[in-house]
Amino acid sequence: MTKLKLGPLPHDKPVKVTVELPAQLHRSLVDYGSLLSEPGNPPIDPVRLIVPMLERFIATDRGFAKARRAAS
């Protein structure tokens, strides 16, 4: 299996979000959802990937963490 930055997604209740994405980004999210899903299961809906990806991005952004510490 491909090693991805995101692990299994929690089974939280989905939250509806409206956002416009460039077509290429949407295709990438669809591909990512296919790779992240368990074999034999349908691909993960791209909408469910947005929040964990943003959380992961913010959690691993050292510049953001440093600026946040400096601001507090």
mmCIF file of the N, C-alpha and C atoms, coordinates in Angstrom:
data_MODEL
# 
_entry.id   MODEL 
# 
loop_
_atom_site.group_PDB 
_atom_site.id 
_atom_site.type_symbol 
_atom_site.label_atom_id 
_atom_site.label_alt_id 
_atom_site.label_comp_id 
_atom_site.label_asym_id 
_atom_site.label_entity_id 
_atom_site.label_seq_id 
_atom_site.pdbx_PDB_ins_code 
_atom_site.Cartn_x 
_atom_site.Cartn_y 
_atom_site.Cartn_z 
_atom_site.occupancy 
_atom_site.B_iso_or_equiv 
_atom_site.pdbx_formal_charge 
_atom_site.auth_seq_id 
_atom_site.auth_comp_id 
_atom_site.auth_asym_id 
_atom_site.auth_atom_id 
_atom_site.pdbx_PDB_model_num 
ATOM 1   N N  . MET A 1 1  ? 0.848   -1.183 0.000   1.00 0.00 ? 1  MET A N  1 
ATOM 2   C CA . MET A 1 1  ? 0.000   0.000  0.000   1.00 0.00 ? 1  MET A CA 1 
ATOM 3   C C  . MET A 1 1  ? 0.886   1.236  0.000   1.00 0.00 ? 1  MET A C  1 
ATOM 4   N N  . THR A 1 2  ? 0.440   2.266  -0.668  1.00 0.00 ? 2  THR A N  1 
ATOM 5   C CA . THR A 1 2  ? 1.164   3.531  -0.748  1.00 0.00 ? 2  THR A CA 1 
ATOM 6   C C  . THR A 1 2  ? 1.162   4.215  0.604   1.00 0.00 ? 2  THR A C  1 
ATOM 7   N N  . LYS A 1 3  ? 2.313   4.761  1.017   1.00 0.00 ? 3  LYS A N  1 
ATOM 8   C CA . LYS A 1 3  ? 2.376   5.491  2.278   1.00 0.00 ? 3  LYS A CA 1 
ATOM 9   C C  . LYS A 1 3  ? 1.892   6.913  2.037   1.00 0.00 ? 3  LYS A C  1 
ATOM 10  N N  . LEU A 1 4  ? 0.789   7.280  2.691   1.00 0.00 ? 4  LEU A N  1 
ATOM 11  C CA . LEU A 1 4  ? 0.197   8.602  2.542   1.00 0.00 ? 4  LEU A CA 1 
ATOM 12  C C  . LEU A 1 4  ? 0.323   9.372  3.842   1.00 0.00 ? 4  LEU A C  1 
ATOM 13  N N  . LYS A 1 5  ? 0.281   10.693 3.769   1.00 0.00 ? 5  LYS A N  1 
ATOM 14  C CA . LYS A 1 5  ? 0.372   11.514 4.977   1.00 0.00 ? 5  LYS A CA 1 
ATOM 15  C C  . LYS A 1 5  ? -0.841  11.350 5.875   1.00 0.00 ? 5  LYS A C  1 
ATOM 16  N N  . LEU A 1 6  ? -2.012  11.092 5.287   1.00 0.00 ? 6  LEU A N  1 
ATOM 17  C CA . LEU A 1 6  ? -3.212  10.896 6.088   1.00 0.00 ? 6  LEU A CA 1 
ATOM 18  C C  . LEU A 1 6  ? -3.400  9.422  6.374   1.00 0.00 ? 6  LEU A C  1 
ATOM 19  N N  . GLY A 1 7  ? -3.805  9.134  7.583   1.00 0.00 ? 7  GLY A N  1 
ATOM 20  C CA . GLY A 1 7  ? -4.133  7.762  7.943   1.00 0.00 ? 7  GLY A CA 1 
ATOM 21  C C  . GLY A 1 7  ? -5.634  7.572  7.821   1.00 0.00 ? 7  GLY A C  1 
ATOM 22  N N  . PRO A 1 8  ? -6.159  6.520  8.426   1.00 0.00 ? 8  PRO A N  1 
ATOM 23  C CA . PRO A 1 8  ? -7.599  6.298  8.376   1.00 0.00 ? 8  PRO A CA 1 
ATOM 24  C C  . PRO A 1 8  ? -8.363  7.498  8.937   1.00 0.00 ? 8  PRO A C  1 
ATOM 25  N N  . LEU A 1 9  ? -9.466  7.823  8.314   1.00 0.00 ? 9  LEU A N  1 
ATOM 26  C CA . LEU A 1 9  ? -10.266 8.964  8.755   1.00 0.00 ? 9  LEU A CA 1 
ATOM 27  C C  . LEU A 1 9  ? -11.199 8.542  9.876   1.00 0.00 ? 9  LEU A C  1 
ATOM 28  N N  . PRO A 1 10 ? -11.372 9.411  10.884  1.00 0.00 ? 10 PRO A N  1 
ATOM 29  C CA . PRO A 1 10 ? -12.319 9.076  11.954  1.00 0.00 ? 10 PRO A CA 1 
ATOM 30  C C  . PRO A 1 10 ? -13.740 9.051  11.396  1.00 0.00 ? 10 PRO A C  1 
ATOM 31  N N  . HIS A 1 11 ? -14.585 8.276  12.020  1.00 0.00 ? 11 HIS A N  1 
ATOM 32  C CA . HIS A 1 11 ? -15.973 8.164  11.571  1.00 0.00 ? 11 HIS A CA 1 
ATOM 33  C C  . HIS A 1 11 ? -16.814 9.242  12.236  1.00 0.00 ? 11 HIS A C  1 
ATOM 34  N N  . ASP A 1 12 ? -16.439 10.490 12.014  1.00 0.00 ? 12 ASP A N  1 
ATOM 35  C CA . ASP A 1 12 ? -17.188 11.618 12.553  1.00 0.00 ? 12 ASP A CA 1 
ATOM 36  C C  . ASP A 1 12 ? -18.359 11.942 11.635  1.00 0.00 ? 12 ASP A C  1 
ATOM 37  N N  . LYS A 1 13 ? -19.331 12.600 12.206  1.00 0.00 ? 13 LYS A N  1 
ATOM 38  C CA . LYS A 1 13 ? -20.462 13.045 11.410  1.00 0.00 ? 13 LYS A CA 1 
ATOM 39  C C  . LYS A 1 13 ? -19.959 14.107 10.429  1.00 0.00 ? 13 LYS A C  1 
ATOM 40  N N  . PRO A 1 14 ? -20.243 13.947 9.140   1.00 0.00 ? 14 PRO A N  1 
ATOM 41  C CA . PRO A 1 14 ? -19.758 14.915 8.167   1.00 0.00 ? 14 PRO A CA 1 
ATOM 42  C C  . PRO A 1 14 ? -20.399 16.285 8.360   1.00 0.00 ? 14 PRO A C  1 
ATOM 43  N N  . VAL A 1 15 ? -19.649 17.307 8.024   1.00 0.00 ? 15 VAL A N  1 
ATOM 44  C CA . VAL A 1 15 ? -20.125 18.682 8.078   1.00 0.00 ? 15 VAL A CA 1 
ATOM 45  C C  . VAL A 1 15 ? -20.181 19.187 6.646   1.00 0.00 ? 15 VAL A C  1 
ATOM 46  N N  . LYS A 1 16 ? -21.272 19.796 6.293   1.00 0.00 ? 16 LYS A N  1 
ATOM 47  C CA . LYS A 1 16 ? -21.430 20.285 4.923   1.00 0.00 ? 16 LYS A CA 1 
ATOM 48  C C  . LYS A 1 16 ? -20.667 21.594 4.753   1.00 0.00 ? 16 LYS A C  1 
ATOM 49  N N  . VAL A 1 17 ? -19.826 21.632 3.723   1.00 0.00 ? 17 VAL A N  1 
ATOM 50  C CA . VAL A 1 17 ? -19.017 22.803 3.413   1.00 0.00 ? 17 VAL A CA 1 
ATOM 51  C C  . VAL A 1 17 ? -19.188 23.110 1.932   1.00 0.00 ? 17 VAL A C  1 
ATOM 52  N N  . THR A 1 18 ? -19.326 24.374 1.617   1.00 0.00 ? 18 THR A N  1 
ATOM 53  C CA . THR A 1 18 ? -19.414 24.769 0.218   1.00 0.00 ? 18 THR A CA 1 
ATOM 54  C C  . THR A 1 18 ? -18.157 25.538 -0.137  1.00 0.00 ? 18 THR A C  1 
ATOM 55  N N  . VAL A 1 19 ? -17.449 25.037 -1.141  1.00 0.00 ? 19 VAL A N  1 
ATOM 56  C CA . VAL A 1 19 ? -16.208 25.671 -1.570  1.00 0.00 ? 19 VAL A CA 1 
ATOM 57  C C  . VAL A 1 19 ? -16.000 25.350 -3.048  1.00 0.00 ? 19 VAL A C  1 
ATOM 58  N N  . GLU A 1 20 ? -15.421 26.284 -3.772  1.00 0.00 ? 20 GLU A N  1 
ATOM 59  C CA . GLU A 1 20 ? -15.087 26.033 -5.172  1.00 0.00 ? 20 GLU A CA 1 
ATOM 60  C C  . GLU A 1 20 ? -13.641 25.600 -5.252  1.00 0.00 ? 20 GLU A C  1 
ATOM 61  N N  . LEU A 1 21 ? -13.406 24.485 -5.923  1.00 0.00 ? 21 LEU A N  1 
ATOM 62  C CA . LEU A 1 21 ? -12.058 23.969 -6.095  1.00 0.00 ? 21 LEU A CA 1 
ATOM 63  C C  . LEU A 1 21 ? -11.695 23.978 -7.577  1.00 0.00 ? 21 LEU A C  1 
ATOM 64  N N  . PRO A 1 22 ? -10.447 24.245 -7.883  1.00 0.00 ? 22 PRO A N  1 
ATOM 65  C CA . PRO A 1 22 ? -10.023 24.072 -9.269  1.00 0.00 ? 22 PRO A CA 1 
ATOM 66  C C  . PRO A 1 22 ? -10.207 22.601 -9.667  1.00 0.00 ? 22 PRO A C  1 
ATOM 67  N N  . ALA A 1 23 ? -10.521 22.371 -10.938 1.00 0.00 ? 23 ALA A N  1 
ATOM 68  C CA . ALA A 1 23 ? -10.798 21.012 -11.416 1.00 0.00 ? 23 ALA A CA 1 
ATOM 69  C C  . ALA A 1 23 ? -9.624  20.073 -11.130 1.00 0.00 ? 23 ALA A C  1 
ATOM 70  N N  . GLN A 1 24 ? -8.406  20.520 -11.334 1.00 0.00 ? 24 GLN A N  1 
ATOM 71  C CA . GLN A 1 24 ? -7.237  19.665 -11.111 1.00 0.00 ? 24 GLN A CA 1 
ATOM 72  C C  . GLN A 1 24 ? -7.122  19.260 -9.640  1.00 0.00 ? 24 GLN A C  1 
ATOM 73  N N  . LEU A 1 25 ? -7.395  20.191 -8.723  1.00 0.00 ? 25 LEU A N  1 
ATOM 74  C CA . LEU A 1 25 ? -7.353  19.855 -7.304  1.00 0.00 ? 25 LEU A CA 1 
ATOM 75  C C  . LEU A 1 25 ? -8.425  18.833 -6.966  1.00 0.00 ? 25 LEU A C  1 
ATOM 76  N N  . HIS A 1 26 ? -9.611  18.989 -7.526  1.00 0.00 ? 26 HIS A N  1 
ATOM 77  C CA . HIS A 1 26 ? -10.676 18.018 -7.277  1.00 0.00 ? 26 HIS A CA 1 
ATOM 78  C C  . HIS A 1 26 ? -10.276 16.631 -7.776  1.00 0.00 ? 26 HIS A C  1 
ATOM 79  N N  . ARG A 1 27 ? -9.691  16.565 -8.971  1.00 0.00 ? 27 ARG A N  1 
ATOM 80  C CA . ARG A 1 27 ? -9.238  15.272 -9.490  1.00 0.00 ? 27 ARG A CA 1 
ATOM 81  C C  . ARG A 1 27 ? -8.186  14.657 -8.576  1.00 0.00 ? 27 ARG A C  1 
ATOM 82  N N  . SER A 1 28 ? -7.297  15.486 -8.050  1.00 0.00 ? 28 SER A N  1 
ATOM 83  C CA . SER A 1 28 ? -6.276  14.986 -7.127  1.00 0.00 ? 28 SER A CA 1 
ATOM 84  C C  . SER A 1 28 ? -6.910  14.454 -5.846  1.00 0.00 ? 28 SER A C  1 
ATOM 85  N N  . LEU A 1 29 ? -7.918  15.144 -5.331  1.00 0.00 ? 29 LEU A N  1 
ATOM 86  C CA . LEU A 1 29 ? -8.609  14.676 -4.126  1.00 0.00 ? 29 LEU A CA 1 
ATOM 87  C C  . LEU A 1 29 ? -9.339  13.359 -4.397  1.00 0.00 ? 29 LEU A C  1 
ATOM 88  N N  . VAL A 1 30 ? -9.935  13.228 -5.561  1.00 0.00 ? 30 VAL A N  1 
ATOM 89  C CA . VAL A 1 30 ? -10.603 11.973 -5.926  1.00 0.00 ? 30 VAL A CA 1 
ATOM 90  C C  . VAL A 1 30 ? -9.578  10.841 -5.962  1.00 0.00 ? 30 VAL A C  1 
ATOM 91  N N  . ASP A 1 31 ? -8.426  11.091 -6.590  1.00 0.00 ? 31 ASP A N  1 
ATOM 92  C CA . ASP A 1 31 ? -7.369  10.076 -6.648  1.00 0.00 ? 31 ASP A CA 1 
ATOM 93  C C  . ASP A 1 31 ? -6.870  9.725  -5.245  1.00 0.00 ? 31 ASP A C  1 
ATOM 94  N N  . TYR A 1 32 ? -6.682  10.745 -4.394  1.00 0.00 ? 32 TYR A N  1 
ATOM 95  C CA . TYR A 1 32 ? -6.214  10.519 -3.029  1.00 0.00 ? 32 TYR A CA 1 
ATOM 96  C C  . TYR A 1 32 ? -7.226  9.663  -2.267  1.00 0.00 ? 32 TYR A C  1 
ATOM 97  N N  . GLY A 1 33 ? -8.512  9.984  -2.425  1.00 0.00 ? 33 GLY A N  1 
ATOM 98  C CA . GLY A 1 33 ? -9.557  9.215  -1.762  1.00 0.00 ? 33 GLY A CA 1 
ATOM 99  C C  . GLY A 1 33 ? -9.568  7.760  -2.207  1.00 0.00 ? 33 GLY A C  1 
ATOM 100 N N  . SER A 1 34 ? -9.259  7.532  -3.477  1.00 0.00 ? 34 SER A N  1 
ATOM 101 C CA . SER A 1 34 ? -9.182  6.154  -3.979  1.00 0.00 ? 34 SER A CA 1 
ATOM 102 C C  . SER A 1 34 ? -8.012  5.409  -3.353  1.00 0.00 ? 34 SER A C  1 
ATOM 103 N N  . LEU A 1 35 ? -6.872  6.090  -3.236  1.00 0.00 ? 35 LEU A N  1 
ATOM 104 C CA . LEU A 1 35 ? -5.694  5.449  -2.648  1.00 0.00 ? 35 LEU A CA 1 
ATOM 105 C C  . LEU A 1 35 ? -5.842  5.225  -1.144  1.00 0.00 ? 35 LEU A C  1 
ATOM 106 N N  . LEU A 1 36 ? -6.557  6.104  -0.468  1.00 0.00 ? 36 LEU A N  1 
ATOM 107 C CA . LEU A 1 36 ? -6.709  6.010  0.979   1.00 0.00 ? 36 LEU A CA 1 
ATOM 108 C C  . LEU A 1 36 ? -7.738  4.966  1.401   1.00 0.00 ? 36 LEU A C  1 
ATOM 109 N N  . SER A 1 37 ? -8.686  4.657  0.538   1.00 0.00 ? 37 SER A N  1 
ATOM 110 C CA . SER A 1 37 ? -9.735  3.710  0.917   1.00 0.00 ? 37 SER A CA 1 
ATOM 111 C C  . SER A 1 37 ? -9.175  2.293  1.036   1.00 0.00 ? 37 SER A C  1 
ATOM 112 N N  . GLU A 1 38 ? -9.846  1.512  1.837   1.00 0.00 ? 38 GLU A N  1 
ATOM 113 C CA . GLU A 1 38 ? -9.463  0.109  2.010   1.00 0.00 ? 38 GLU A CA 1 
ATOM 114 C C  . GLU A 1 38 ? -9.730  -0.645 0.711   1.00 0.00 ? 38 GLU A C  1 
ATOM 115 N N  . PRO A 1 39 ? -8.884  -1.609 0.375   1.00 0.00 ? 39 PRO A N  1 
ATOM 116 C CA . PRO A 1 39 ? -9.127  -2.390 -0.846  1.00 0.00 ? 39 PRO A CA 1 
ATOM 117 C C  . PRO A 1 39 ? -10.515 -3.039 -0.828  1.00 0.00 ? 39 PRO A C  1 
ATOM 118 N N  . GLY A 1 40 ? -11.209 -2.942 -1.942  1.00 0.00 ? 40 GLY A N  1 
ATOM 119 C CA . GLY A 1 40 ? -12.544 -3.515 -2.041  1.00 0.00 ? 40 GLY A CA 1 
ATOM 120 C C  . GLY A 1 40 ? -13.652 -2.582 -1.604  1.00 0.00 ? 40 GLY A C  1 
ATOM 121 N N  . ASN A 1 41 ? -13.306 -1.449 -0.991  1.00 0.00 ? 41 ASN A N  1 
ATOM 122 C CA . ASN A 1 41 ? -14.302 -0.468 -0.556  1.00 0.00 ? 41 ASN A CA 1 
ATOM 123 C C  . ASN A 1 41 ? -14.347 0.682  -1.556  1.00 0.00 ? 41 ASN A C  1 
ATOM 124 N N  . PRO A 1 42 ? -15.456 1.414  -1.578  1.00 0.00 ? 42 PRO A N  1 
ATOM 125 C CA . PRO A 1 42 ? -15.524 2.554  -2.493  1.00 0.00 ? 42 PRO A CA 1 
ATOM 126 C C  . PRO A 1 42 ? -14.532 3.645  -2.064  1.00 0.00 ? 42 PRO A C  1 
ATOM 127 N N  . PRO A 1 43 ? -14.133 4.500  -2.992  1.00 0.00 ? 43 PRO A N  1 
ATOM 128 C CA . PRO A 1 43 ? -13.208 5.582  -2.642  1.00 0.00 ? 43 PRO A CA 1 
ATOM 129 C C  . PRO A 1 43 ? -13.827 6.526  -1.614  1.00 0.00 ? 43 PRO A C  1 
ATOM 130 N N  . ILE A 1 44 ? -12.986 7.174  -0.849  1.00 0.00 ? 44 ILE A N  1 
ATOM 131 C CA . ILE A 1 44 ? -13.443 8.143  0.143   1.00 0.00 ? 44 ILE A CA 1 
ATOM 132 C C  . ILE A 1 44 ? -13.840 9.423  -0.582  1.00 0.00 ? 44 ILE A C  1 
ATOM 133 N N  . ASP A 1 45 ? -14.972 9.978  -0.186  1.00 0.00 ? 45 ASP A N  1 
ATOM 134 C CA . ASP A 1 45 ? -15.477 11.213 -0.780  1.00 0.00 ? 45 ASP A CA 1 
ATOM 135 C C  . ASP A 1 45 ? -14.448 12.336 -0.574  1.00 0.00 ? 45 ASP A C  1 
ATOM 136 N N  . PRO A 1 46 ? -14.082 13.053 -1.636  1.00 0.00 ? 46 PRO A N  1 
ATOM 137 C CA . PRO A 1 46 ? -13.090 14.117 -1.510  1.00 0.00 ? 46 PRO A CA 1 
ATOM 138 C C  . PRO A 1 46 ? -13.421 15.153 -0.442  1.00 0.00 ? 46 PRO A C  1 
ATOM 139 N N  . VAL A 1 47 ? -14.698 15.410 -0.198  1.00 0.00 ? 47 VAL A N  1 
ATOM 140 C CA . VAL A 1 47 ? -15.095 16.389 0.817   1.00 0.00 ? 47 VAL A CA 1 
ATOM 141 C C  . VAL A 1 47 ? -14.592 15.970 2.198   1.00 0.00 ? 47 VAL A C  1 
ATOM 142 N N  . ARG A 1 48 ? -14.571 14.664 2.462   1.00 0.00 ? 48 ARG A N  1 
ATOM 143 C CA . ARG A 1 48 ? -14.112 14.170 3.766   1.00 0.00 ? 48 ARG A CA 1 
ATOM 144 C C  . ARG A 1 48 ? -12.612 14.315 3.952   1.00 0.00 ? 48 ARG A C  1 
ATOM 145 N N  . LEU A 1 49 ? -11.883 14.577 2.881   1.00 0.00 ? 49 LEU A N  1 
ATOM 146 C CA . LEU A 1 49 ? -10.426 14.717 2.974   1.00 0.00 ? 49 LEU A CA 1 
ATOM 147 C C  . LEU A 1 49 ? -9.987  16.126 3.329   1.00 0.00 ? 49 LEU A C  1 
ATOM 148 N N  . ILE A 1 50 ? -10.816 17.114 3.059   1.00 0.00 ? 50 ILE A N  1 
ATOM 149 C CA . ILE A 1 50 ? -10.397 18.508 3.190   1.00 0.00 ? 50 ILE A CA 1 
ATOM 150 C C  . ILE A 1 50 ? -10.011 18.859 4.620   1.00 0.00 ? 50 ILE A C  1 
ATOM 151 N N  . VAL A 1 51 ? -10.859 18.562 5.583   1.00 0.00 ? 51 VAL A N  1 
ATOM 152 C CA . VAL A 1 51 ? -10.566 18.933 6.977   1.00 0.00 ? 51 VAL A CA 1 
ATOM 153 C C  . VAL A 1 51 ? -9.320  18.220 7.505   1.00 0.00 ? 51 VAL A C  1 
ATOM 154 N N  . PRO A 1 52 ? -9.190  16.887 7.358   1.00 0.00 ? 52 PRO A N  1 
ATOM 155 C CA . PRO A 1 52 ? -7.974  16.248 7.870   1.00 0.00 ? 52 PRO A CA 1 
ATOM 156 C C  . PRO A 1 52 ? -6.701  16.758 7.182   1.00 0.00 ? 52 PRO A C  1 
ATOM 157 N N  . MET A 1 53 ? -6.812  17.078 5.898   1.00 0.00 ? 53 MET A N  1 
ATOM 158 C CA . MET A 1 53 ? -5.638  17.601 5.196   1.00 0.00 ? 53 MET A CA 1 
ATOM 159 C C  . MET A 1 53 ? -5.254  18.979 5.731   1.00 0.00 ? 53 MET A C  1 
ATOM 160 N N  . LEU A 1 54 ? -6.244  19.821 5.954   1.00 0.00 ? 54 LEU A N  1 
ATOM 161 C CA . LEU A 1 54 ? -5.952  21.145 6.512   1.00 0.00 ? 54 LEU A CA 1 
ATOM 162 C C  . LEU A 1 54 ? -5.398  21.037 7.933   1.00 0.00 ? 54 LEU A C  1 
ATOM 163 N N  . GLU A 1 55 ? -5.987  20.153 8.738   1.00 0.00 ? 55 GLU A N  1 
ATOM 164 C CA . GLU A 1 55 ? -5.480  19.950 10.100  1.00 0.00 ? 55 GLU A CA 1 
ATOM 165 C C  . GLU A 1 55 ? -4.032  19.472 10.071  1.00 0.00 ? 55 GLU A C  1 
ATOM 166 N N  . ARG A 1 56 ? -3.739  18.528 9.188   1.00 0.00 ? 56 ARG A N  1 
ATOM 167 C CA . ARG A 1 56 ? -2.372  18.000 9.071   1.00 0.00 ? 56 ARG A CA 1 
ATOM 168 C C  . ARG A 1 56 ? -1.407  19.087 8.598   1.00 0.00 ? 56 ARG A C  1 
ATOM 169 N N  . PHE A 1 57 ? -1.841  19.868 7.628   1.00 0.00 ? 57 PHE A N  1 
ATOM 170 C CA . PHE A 1 57 ? -1.014  20.951 7.121   1.00 0.00 ? 57 PHE A CA 1 
ATOM 171 C C  . PHE A 1 57 ? -0.674  21.941 8.237   1.00 0.00 ? 57 PHE A C  1 
ATOM 172 N N  . ILE A 1 58 ? -1.674  22.370 8.984   1.00 0.00 ? 58 ILE A N  1 
ATOM 173 C CA . ILE A 1 58 ? -1.447  23.339 10.059  1.00 0.00 ? 58 ILE A CA 1 
ATOM 174 C C  . ILE A 1 58 ? -0.594  22.737 11.165  1.00 0.00 ? 58 ILE A C  1 
ATOM 175 N N  . ALA A 1 59 ? -0.837  21.473 11.505  1.00 0.00 ? 59 ALA A N  1 
ATOM 176 C CA . ALA A 1 59 ? -0.081  20.815 12.576  1.00 0.00 ? 59 ALA A CA 1 
ATOM 177 C C  . ALA A 1 59 ? 1.394   20.655 12.231  1.00 0.00 ? 59 ALA A C  1 
ATOM 178 N N  . THR A 1 60 ? 1.722   20.575 10.943  1.00 0.00 ? 60 THR A N  1 
ATOM 179 C CA . THR A 1 60 ? 3.115   20.335 10.556  1.00 0.00 ? 60 THR A CA 1 
ATOM 180 C C  . THR A 1 60 ? 3.802   21.574 9.983   1.00 0.00 ? 60 THR A C  1 
ATOM 181 N N  . ASP A 1 61 ? 3.136   22.712 10.002  1.00 0.00 ? 61 ASP A N  1 
ATOM 182 C CA . ASP A 1 61 ? 3.717   23.956 9.489   1.00 0.00 ? 61 ASP A CA 1 
ATOM 183 C C  . ASP A 1 61 ? 4.515   24.635 10.606  1.00 0.00 ? 61 ASP A C  1 
ATOM 184 N N  . ARG A 1 62 ? 5.821   24.479 10.567  1.00 0.00 ? 62 ARG A N  1 
ATOM 185 C CA . ARG A 1 62 ? 6.679   25.022 11.626  1.00 0.00 ? 62 ARG A CA 1 
ATOM 186 C C  . ARG A 1 62 ? 6.634   26.540 11.698  1.00 0.00 ? 62 ARG A C  1 
ATOM 187 N N  . GLY A 1 63 ? 6.566   27.183 10.538  1.00 0.00 ? 63 GLY A N  1 
ATOM 188 C CA . GLY A 1 63 ? 6.480   28.644 10.523  1.00 0.00 ? 63 GLY A CA 1 
ATOM 189 C C  . GLY A 1 63 ? 5.224   29.136 11.198  1.00 0.00 ? 63 GLY A C  1 
ATOM 190 N N  . PHE A 1 64 ? 4.109   28.460 10.959  1.00 0.00 ? 64 PHE A N  1 
ATOM 191 C CA . PHE A 1 64 ? 2.842   28.823 11.600  1.00 0.00 ? 64 PHE A CA 1 
ATOM 192 C C  . PHE A 1 64 ? 2.947   28.620 13.105  1.00 0.00 ? 64 PHE A C  1 
ATOM 193 N N  . ALA A 1 65 ? 3.484   27.492 13.544  1.00 0.00 ? 65 ALA A N  1 
ATOM 194 C CA . ALA A 1 65 ? 3.617   27.217 14.969  1.00 0.00 ? 65 ALA A CA 1 
ATOM 195 C C  . ALA A 1 65 ? 4.495   28.267 15.654  1.00 0.00 ? 65 ALA A C  1 
ATOM 196 N N  . LYS A 1 66 ? 5.593   28.618 15.006  1.00 0.00 ? 66 LYS A N  1 
ATOM 197 C CA . LYS A 1 66 ? 6.499   29.622 15.571  1.00 0.00 ? 66 LYS A CA 1 
ATOM 198 C C  . LYS A 1 66 ? 5.817   30.984 15.666  1.00 0.00 ? 66 LYS A C  1 
ATOM 199 N N  . ALA A 1 67 ? 5.130   31.384 14.606  1.00 0.00 ? 67 ALA A N  1 
ATOM 200 C CA . ALA A 1 67 ? 4.419   32.677 14.607  1.00 0.00 ? 67 ALA A CA 1 
ATOM 201 C C  . ALA A 1 67 ? 3.308   32.676 15.646  1.00 0.00 ? 67 ALA A C  1 
ATOM 202 N N  . ARG A 1 68 ? 2.648   31.564 15.798  1.00 0.00 ? 68 ARG A N  1 
ATOM 203 C CA . ARG A 1 68 ? 1.553   31.469 16.772  1.00 0.00 ? 68 ARG A CA 1 
ATOM 204 C C  . ARG A 1 68 ? 2.086   31.596 18.200  1.00 0.00 ? 68 ARG A C  1 
ATOM 205 N N  . ARG A 1 69 ? 3.230   30.923 18.454  1.00 0.00 ? 69 ARG A N  1 
ATOM 206 C CA . ARG A 1 69 ? 3.838   31.049 19.793  1.00 0.00 ? 69 ARG A CA 1 
ATOM 207 C C  . ARG A 1 69 ? 4.282   32.480 20.056  1.00 0.00 ? 69 ARG A C  1 
ATOM 208 N N  . ALA A 1 70 ? 4.848   33.119 19.053  1.00 0.00 ? 70 ALA A N  1 
ATOM 209 C CA . ALA A 1 70 ? 5.328   34.493 19.209  1.00 0.00 ? 70 ALA A CA 1 
ATOM 210 C C  . ALA A 1 70 ? 4.168   35.462 19.449  1.00 0.00 ? 70 ALA A C  1 
ATOM 211 N N  . ALA A 1 71 ? 3.016   35.171 18.875  1.00 0.00 ? 71 ALA A N  1 
ATOM 212 C CA . ALA A 1 71 ? 1.850   36.060 19.017  1.00 0.00 ? 71 ALA A CA 1 
ATOM 213 C C  . ALA A 1 71 ? 1.192   35.923 20.393  1.00 0.00 ? 71 ALA A C  1 
ATOM 214 N N  . SER A 1 72 ? 1.413   34.767 21.055  1.00 0.00 ? 72 SER A N  1 
ATOM 215 C CA . SER A 1 72 ? 0.736   34.592 22.352  1.00 0.00 ? 72 SER A CA 1 
ATOM 216 C C  . SER A 1 72 ? 1.588   34.947 23.522  1.00 0.00 ? 72 SER A C  1 
# 
